[in-house]
Amino acid sequence: IRDRPGRVMIKDGFLTKICRKERKKRHFFLFNDSLIYAYELPNKHFRFAKEFPLSSMILLDLSDNEVKKQFNSFLIGSETKSFVVIAATPEEKKEWLGALNQSMITIDKKIKTFATLRLNNKNPSTMAPVWVPDQEAKCCKVCVTKFTWTNRRHHCRQCGSVVCGDCSENRKLLNGQGNKKMRVCDVCMEEPTDRVESATEQKLTNNDDSSEEDNEEKVYFYVSRETAKYDFTPVNEDVSSMSRKLSFKSGQMLDIVKKDESGWWLGIIDDGEIGWVPGSYFEG
C-alpha cells in the first residue's frame, strides 16, 4: 500500500461501511494522493479492497438520520463505486472530513487544478449510486411486488434501487464499468447511459455485490444546502421521462450539487440518495 514514490500516510483508522446486507468495519488509510480501505486480517495484516485517487474522488457530508440510526456519516464516491461510512463519534467524523478536504485541496493545487475547473469537471451525475441496503427494501421499486424467499432482491447497477428479477432482466453497458453489460432495472433501461452529456442523468454503479470491491475514480462539494418550502412527491410517469426525482417534505433540508438551467436541481437527501428536485419548491 505504501510503497509508491512520494506517498505519505496522513491518517488511518476504522470507519463503518454501510454494505448491501449489513454494516461492516473497514480500515481506511489516507495518503497524500489517495484514500484506500482494506479488510483487516489476523496478525495486523490487511487485504486491499479499493483505492480512491484524491484528485477524482467524491466526498459529501451527510446529516444525521434518526430513522435509520445513521449518525456521523459521510459519502465516499467515484464513477465505479460509492458508499456511506459512519464514524464512531462526531469528533472523529470532523477529523476525517478535515483531513480529506485538506488533502484534496493540496493535491488539487499540486496538479494546478483550480476550484472552478474542479466543479466543472467533477459532475456528480457521473457518480456511482449508493446501493439501497437490502433491509430497507421490502418490495420491488418498480412493480412493488413484496420480496420473499423465492422473489429475491437484486440491485440495479444504474440507480442503486432494489428490484425483483422480473424487473431487472435487462443488461447494458455503463460508464466506468468496462465492457461487461450490467444488470439494470426496466426504468433505467430506457434512460441514457452517457452520464457526462446527459443533463438529466445522475447515476452509475458498481459490481454485483457492494460488499466486494472494485476500481477507481471523482471530489465534489455541494453548491448549497437548501430548505424546501413545499412538499413534493413525483408522479410515477416522471421516473422514466428523466432521471429519478426525490420526494421531500416542507422544511426538509437537501444538499444541492447542481442547479440546471431547466429549473431542476440535483440534490442529495440525508440518507445519501441522489435525485432531481424542482428548484421553485425551495426557499431562495
C-alpha beads as a LAMMPS data file, in Angstrom:
LAMMPS data file: protein, C-alpha beads

284 atoms
283 bonds

1 atom types
1 bond types

-500.0 500.0 xlo xhi
-500.0 500.0 ylo yhi
-500.0 500.0 zlo zhi

Masses

1 110.0

Atoms # bond

1 1 1 0.000 0.000 0.000
2 1 1 2.720 2.434 0.985
3 1 1 5.478 1.548 -1.496
4 1 1 4.808 4.328 -4.008
5 1 1 7.435 7.068 -4.514
6 1 1 6.429 10.244 -2.689
7 1 1 3.497 8.604 -0.894
8 1 1 2.999 9.747 2.696
9 1 1 0.387 8.478 5.141
10 1 1 -1.702 11.255 6.683
11 1 1 -4.300 9.372 8.715
12 1 1 -5.640 5.874 9.272
13 1 1 -8.364 4.286 11.344
14 1 1 -11.606 2.349 11.313
15 1 1 -14.864 3.518 9.780
16 1 1 -18.082 1.538 9.485
17 1 1 -19.077 0.963 5.854
18 1 1 -22.767 0.522 5.030
19 1 1 -22.797 -2.532 2.773
20 1 1 -25.610 -4.261 0.942
21 1 1 -26.516 -6.704 3.720
22 1 1 -25.042 -5.164 6.859
23 1 1 -22.687 -2.578 8.302
24 1 1 -19.059 -3.643 8.345
25 1 1 -15.979 -2.114 9.939
26 1 1 -13.166 -1.367 7.473
27 1 1 -9.694 0.071 7.967
28 1 1 -9.120 3.278 5.975
29 1 1 -5.725 4.715 5.054
30 1 1 -5.482 8.329 3.905
31 1 1 -2.351 9.143 1.914
32 1 1 -1.319 12.374 0.257
33 1 1 -2.505 11.033 -3.113
34 1 1 -5.368 8.637 -2.373
35 1 1 -7.755 7.061 0.118
36 1 1 -7.514 3.289 0.492
37 1 1 -9.602 0.926 2.551
38 1 1 -8.947 -2.686 3.397
39 1 1 -10.199 -5.779 5.207
40 1 1 -8.433 -6.465 8.481
41 1 1 -6.821 -9.913 8.706
42 1 1 -5.237 -11.710 11.683
43 1 1 -1.829 -10.600 12.968
44 1 1 -2.426 -6.964 11.941
45 1 1 -2.390 -7.750 8.233
46 1 1 -4.761 -6.222 5.704
47 1 1 -6.298 -7.253 2.389
48 1 1 -6.598 -4.426 -0.136
49 1 1 -10.195 -3.513 -1.084
50 1 1 -10.281 -0.268 -3.068
51 1 1 -8.331 2.893 -3.811
52 1 1 -9.850 6.325 -4.433
53 1 1 -7.437 8.831 -6.039
54 1 1 -7.994 12.120 -4.200
55 1 1 -7.885 14.083 -7.453
56 1 1 -11.040 12.360 -8.665
57 1 1 -12.919 11.396 -5.515
58 1 1 -16.388 12.499 -4.470
59 1 1 -16.878 13.464 -0.822
60 1 1 -20.195 14.542 0.682
61 1 1 -21.091 15.302 4.277
62 1 1 -24.413 13.770 5.361
63 1 1 -26.787 14.885 8.089
64 1 1 -27.741 12.528 10.912
65 1 1 -30.714 10.272 10.175
66 1 1 -32.673 9.340 13.303
67 1 1 -34.969 6.894 11.475
68 1 1 -32.118 4.840 10.001
69 1 1 -29.928 5.235 13.082
70 1 1 -27.285 6.697 10.818
71 1 1 -25.151 9.233 12.653
72 1 1 -21.733 10.820 11.967
73 1 1 -21.853 9.665 8.358
74 1 1 -20.438 10.895 5.064
75 1 1 -20.350 9.646 1.490
76 1 1 -17.305 8.495 -0.431
77 1 1 -17.830 8.014 -4.129
78 1 1 -16.426 7.528 -7.592
79 1 1 -17.592 6.707 -11.090
80 1 1 -17.378 2.995 -10.328
81 1 1 -18.348 2.756 -6.645
82 1 1 -19.997 4.874 -3.951
83 1 1 -20.987 4.145 -0.367
84 1 1 -21.674 5.721 3.013
85 1 1 -19.354 5.362 6.004
86 1 1 -20.020 6.083 9.667
87 1 1 -17.544 7.451 12.179
88 1 1 -17.703 6.432 15.841
89 1 1 -18.173 9.996 17.130
90 1 1 -18.904 13.491 15.759
91 1 1 -15.322 14.444 16.599
92 1 1 -13.937 11.532 14.592
93 1 1 -16.135 12.438 11.632
94 1 1 -14.906 16.032 11.800
95 1 1 -11.290 14.839 11.854
96 1 1 -11.781 12.610 8.811
97 1 1 -13.603 15.266 6.788
98 1 1 -10.996 17.869 7.704
99 1 1 -8.106 15.623 6.738
100 1 1 -9.780 14.535 3.494
101 1 1 -10.731 18.059 2.456
102 1 1 -7.269 19.432 3.181
103 1 1 -5.589 16.573 1.335
104 1 1 -7.789 17.069 -1.720
105 1 1 -7.174 20.805 -1.745
106 1 1 -3.431 20.173 -1.522
107 1 1 -3.357 17.701 -4.384
108 1 1 -5.533 19.993 -6.499
109 1 1 -3.011 22.784 -6.069
110 1 1 -0.214 20.375 -6.853
111 1 1 -1.735 19.410 -10.191
112 1 1 -2.733 23.026 -10.814
113 1 1 -6.473 22.343 -10.764
114 1 1 -8.462 25.405 -9.751
115 1 1 -11.678 25.064 -7.730
116 1 1 -13.856 26.392 -10.557
117 1 1 -12.334 23.923 -13.001
118 1 1 -12.849 21.173 -10.469
119 1 1 -16.538 21.914 -10.135
120 1 1 -16.956 21.935 -13.897
121 1 1 -15.158 18.634 -14.343
122 1 1 -16.461 16.752 -11.293
123 1 1 -20.085 16.466 -12.274
124 1 1 -21.987 14.486 -9.591
125 1 1 -24.027 12.914 -12.382
126 1 1 -21.024 10.651 -13.081
127 1 1 -21.055 9.236 -9.562
128 1 1 -21.970 5.629 -8.975
129 1 1 -25.193 5.235 -6.980
130 1 1 -25.159 4.308 -3.325
131 1 1 -26.910 0.940 -3.148
132 1 1 -30.064 0.786 -1.048
133 1 1 -29.398 -1.734 1.787
134 1 1 -31.414 -4.949 1.482
135 1 1 -33.154 -4.498 4.820
136 1 1 -34.580 -1.141 3.724
137 1 1 -36.357 -2.644 0.720
138 1 1 -39.463 -4.694 1.469
139 1 1 -40.753 -4.663 -2.107
140 1 1 -39.558 -4.073 -5.671
141 1 1 -39.050 -0.393 -6.509
142 1 1 -40.587 -0.912 -9.979
143 1 1 -43.550 -3.307 -9.634
144 1 1 -43.965 -3.054 -5.832
145 1 1 -44.076 -6.866 -5.506
146 1 1 -43.117 -7.980 -1.997
147 1 1 -39.774 -9.785 -1.628
148 1 1 -39.847 -13.380 -0.390
149 1 1 -37.504 -16.369 -0.219
150 1 1 -38.310 -17.088 -3.862
151 1 1 -38.716 -13.496 -5.077
152 1 1 -35.171 -12.361 -4.399
153 1 1 -33.670 -8.891 -4.199
154 1 1 -31.421 -7.537 -6.946
155 1 1 -29.698 -4.163 -7.283
156 1 1 -29.963 -2.051 -10.393
157 1 1 -26.410 -1.071 -11.318
158 1 1 -27.545 2.289 -12.728
159 1 1 -29.752 3.716 -9.963
160 1 1 -28.913 1.535 -6.942
161 1 1 -32.548 0.578 -6.254
162 1 1 -33.589 -2.853 -5.029
163 1 1 -35.756 -4.605 -7.618
164 1 1 -37.060 -8.095 -8.365
165 1 1 -35.642 -10.443 -11.000
166 1 1 -38.506 -9.866 -13.431
167 1 1 -37.919 -6.107 -13.348
168 1 1 -34.150 -6.396 -13.821
169 1 1 -33.680 -8.860 -16.643
170 1 1 -32.064 -6.242 -18.897
171 1 1 -28.327 -5.702 -19.254
172 1 1 -26.422 -2.766 -20.743
173 1 1 -23.007 -1.145 -20.770
174 1 1 -22.473 1.550 -18.146
175 1 1 -19.766 4.187 -17.963
176 1 1 -16.972 3.229 -15.606
177 1 1 -17.860 -0.489 -15.649
178 1 1 -15.712 -1.695 -18.510
179 1 1 -17.040 -3.823 -21.344
180 1 1 -19.280 -6.041 -19.254
181 1 1 -23.020 -5.427 -19.554
182 1 1 -24.527 -4.791 -16.130
183 1 1 -27.925 -5.586 -14.624
184 1 1 -30.339 -2.627 -14.788
185 1 1 -33.994 -2.212 -13.874
186 1 1 -36.717 -1.704 -16.503
187 1 1 -36.870 2.037 -15.748
188 1 1 -33.128 2.614 -16.162
189 1 1 -33.075 0.512 -19.331
190 1 1 -34.987 3.341 -21.007
191 1 1 -32.633 6.013 -19.641
192 1 1 -29.476 7.236 -21.455
193 1 1 -26.177 5.757 -20.320
194 1 1 -23.957 8.757 -21.087
195 1 1 -23.634 10.481 -17.700
196 1 1 -21.402 13.264 -18.999
197 1 1 -23.535 14.619 -21.834
198 1 1 -26.985 13.947 -20.387
199 1 1 -28.002 16.781 -18.061
200 1 1 -30.832 14.734 -16.625
201 1 1 -28.916 11.552 -15.830
202 1 1 -27.496 11.169 -12.387
203 1 1 -26.044 7.752 -11.624
204 1 1 -23.669 4.953 -12.368
205 1 1 -22.815 1.818 -10.379
206 1 1 -20.616 -0.925 -9.126
207 1 1 -20.303 -4.710 -9.443
208 1 1 -22.709 -7.432 -8.304
209 1 1 -22.009 -7.335 -4.558
210 1 1 -21.454 -3.998 -2.877
211 1 1 -19.571 -5.800 -0.112
212 1 1 -16.968 -6.754 -2.718
213 1 1 -14.726 -4.037 -4.018
214 1 1 -13.870 -2.518 -7.437
215 1 1 -11.686 0.092 -9.133
216 1 1 -11.476 3.876 -9.289
217 1 1 -12.472 7.435 -9.964
218 1 1 -14.255 11.706 -8.666
219 1 1 -14.451 15.085 -5.287
220 1 1 -17.482 17.195 -5.492
221 1 1 -18.533 19.665 -2.828
222 1 1 -22.195 20.616 -2.760
223 1 1 -23.187 24.030 -4.094
224 1 1 -25.589 24.877 -1.266
225 1 1 -27.873 23.495 1.417
226 1 1 -31.489 24.434 0.720
227 1 1 -34.732 24.245 2.708
228 1 1 -37.920 23.058 0.991
229 1 1 -40.906 25.424 1.042
230 1 1 -43.446 22.804 -0.037
231 1 1 -43.984 19.047 -0.054
232 1 1 -43.109 17.279 -3.295
233 1 1 -43.938 13.756 -4.443
234 1 1 -43.043 12.828 -8.052
235 1 1 -45.686 11.016 -10.074
236 1 1 -44.785 7.591 -11.465
237 1 1 -44.800 8.775 -15.072
238 1 1 -41.935 11.168 -14.373
239 1 1 -39.490 8.410 -13.401
240 1 1 -38.821 7.270 -16.957
241 1 1 -39.046 10.697 -18.616
242 1 1 -35.902 11.900 -16.851
243 1 1 -33.654 10.693 -14.048
244 1 1 -35.045 9.837 -10.644
245 1 1 -36.798 12.599 -8.726
246 1 1 -36.716 12.834 -4.949
247 1 1 -39.685 13.142 -2.614
248 1 1 -39.343 15.653 0.216
249 1 1 -41.363 17.497 2.845
250 1 1 -41.736 21.179 3.624
251 1 1 -38.920 22.231 5.935
252 1 1 -36.640 19.360 4.877
253 1 1 -33.068 20.334 4.001
254 1 1 -31.227 18.966 0.974
255 1 1 -27.670 19.317 -0.267
256 1 1 -27.823 20.767 -3.784
257 1 1 -24.902 19.765 -6.004
258 1 1 -26.104 21.124 -9.345
259 1 1 -28.613 23.751 -10.483
260 1 1 -29.683 23.023 -14.060
261 1 1 -30.937 25.726 -16.413
262 1 1 -34.172 23.760 -16.802
263 1 1 -35.140 24.722 -13.243
264 1 1 -34.439 21.244 -11.854
265 1 1 -31.729 20.846 -9.219
266 1 1 -29.671 17.741 -8.488
267 1 1 -29.904 17.135 -4.761
268 1 1 -28.955 14.685 -2.050
269 1 1 -31.177 13.832 0.895
270 1 1 -29.846 12.824 4.301
271 1 1 -29.602 9.093 3.554
272 1 1 -27.352 9.745 0.548
273 1 1 -29.977 9.191 -2.164
274 1 1 -29.423 11.403 -5.215
275 1 1 -32.132 12.768 -7.476
276 1 1 -33.690 15.781 -9.173
277 1 1 -35.904 18.297 -7.366
278 1 1 -37.853 21.340 -8.638
279 1 1 -35.875 24.455 -7.716
280 1 1 -39.060 26.521 -7.330
281 1 1 -40.010 24.422 -4.276
282 1 1 -37.117 25.791 -2.234
283 1 1 -36.543 28.986 -0.315
284 1 1 -34.432 31.479 -2.150

Bonds

1 1 1 2
2 1 2 3
3 1 3 4
4 1 4 5
5 1 5 6
6 1 6 7
7 1 7 8
8 1 8 9
9 1 9 10
10 1 10 11
11 1 11 12
12 1 12 13
13 1 13 14
14 1 14 15
15 1 15 16
16 1 16 17
17 1 17 18
18 1 18 19
19 1 19 20
20 1 20 21
21 1 21 22
22 1 22 23
23 1 23 24
24 1 24 25
25 1 25 26
26 1 26 27
27 1 27 28
28 1 28 29
29 1 29 30
30 1 30 31
31 1 31 32
32 1 32 33
33 1 33 34
34 1 34 35
35 1 35 36
36 1 36 37
37 1 37 38
38 1 38 39
39 1 39 40
40 1 40 41
41 1 41 42
42 1 42 43
43 1 43 44
44 1 44 45
45 1 45 46
46 1 46 47
47 1 47 48
48 1 48 49
49 1 49 50
50 1 50 51
51 1 51 52
52 1 52 53
53 1 53 54
54 1 54 55
55 1 55 56
56 1 56 57
57 1 57 58
58 1 58 59
59 1 59 60
60 1 60 61
61 1 61 62
62 1 62 63
63 1 63 64
64 1 64 65
65 1 65 66
66 1 66 67
67 1 67 68
68 1 68 69
69 1 69 70
70 1 70 71
71 1 71 72
72 1 72 73
73 1 73 74
74 1 74 75
75 1 75 76
76 1 76 77
77 1 77 78
78 1 78 79
79 1 79 80
80 1 80 81
81 1 81 82
82 1 82 83
83 1 83 84
84 1 84 85
85 1 85 86
86 1 86 87
87 1 87 88
88 1 88 89
89 1 89 90
90 1 90 91
91 1 91 92
92 1 92 93
93 1 93 94
94 1 94 95
95 1 95 96
96 1 96 97
97 1 97 98
98 1 98 99
99 1 99 100
100 1 100 101
101 1 101 102
102 1 102 103
103 1 103 104
104 1 104 105
105 1 105 106
106 1 106 107
107 1 107 108
108 1 108 109
109 1 109 110
110 1 110 111
111 1 111 112
112 1 112 113
113 1 113 114
114 1 114 115
115 1 115 116
116 1 116 117
117 1 117 118
118 1 118 119
119 1 119 120
120 1 120 121
121 1 121 122
122 1 122 123
123 1 123 124
124 1 124 125
125 1 125 126
126 1 126 127
127 1 127 128
128 1 128 129
129 1 129 130
130 1 130 131
131 1 131 132
132 1 132 133
133 1 133 134
134 1 134 135
135 1 135 136
136 1 136 137
137 1 137 138
138 1 138 139
139 1 139 140
140 1 140 141
141 1 141 142
142 1 142 143
143 1 143 144
144 1 144 145
145 1 145 146
146 1 146 147
147 1 147 148
148 1 148 149
149 1 149 150
150 1 150 151
151 1 151 152
152 1 152 153
153 1 153 154
154 1 154 155
155 1 155 156
156 1 156 157
157 1 157 158
158 1 158 159
159 1 159 160
160 1 160 161
161 1 161 162
162 1 162 163
163 1 163 164
164 1 164 165
165 1 165 166
166 1 166 167
167 1 167 168
168 1 168 169
169 1 169 170
170 1 170 171
171 1 171 172
172 1 172 173
173 1 173 174
174 1 174 175
175 1 175 176
176 1 176 177
177 1 177 178
178 1 178 179
179 1 179 180
180 1 180 181
181 1 181 182
182 1 182 183
183 1 183 184
184 1 184 185
185 1 185 186
186 1 186 187
187 1 187 188
188 1 188 189
189 1 189 190
190 1 190 191
191 1 191 192
192 1 192 193
193 1 193 194
194 1 194 195
195 1 195 196
196 1 196 197
197 1 197 198
198 1 198 199
199 1 199 200
200 1 200 201
201 1 201 202
202 1 202 203
203 1 203 204
204 1 204 205
205 1 205 206
206 1 206 207
207 1 207 208
208 1 208 209
209 1 209 210
210 1 210 211
211 1 211 212
212 1 212 213
213 1 213 214
214 1 214 215
215 1 215 216
216 1 216 217
217 1 217 218
218 1 218 219
219 1 219 220
220 1 220 221
221 1 221 222
222 1 222 223
223 1 223 224
224 1 224 225
225 1 225 226
226 1 226 227
227 1 227 228
228 1 228 229
229 1 229 230
230 1 230 231
231 1 231 232
232 1 232 233
233 1 233 234
234 1 234 235
235 1 235 236
236 1 236 237
237 1 237 238
238 1 238 239
239 1 239 240
240 1 240 241
241 1 241 242
242 1 242 243
243 1 243 244
244 1 244 245
245 1 245 246
246 1 246 247
247 1 247 248
248 1 248 249
249 1 249 250
250 1 250 251
251 1 251 252
252 1 252 253
253 1 253 254
254 1 254 255
255 1 255 256
256 1 256 257
257 1 257 258
258 1 258 259
259 1 259 260
260 1 260 261
261 1 261 262
262 1 262 263
263 1 263 264
264 1 264 265
265 1 265 266
266 1 266 267
267 1 267 268
268 1 268 269
269 1 269 270
270 1 270 271
271 1 271 272
272 1 272 273
273 1 273 274
274 1 274 275
275 1 275 276
276 1 276 277
277 1 277 278
278 1 278 279
279 1 279 280
280 1 280 281
281 1 281 282
282 1 282 283
283 1 283 284
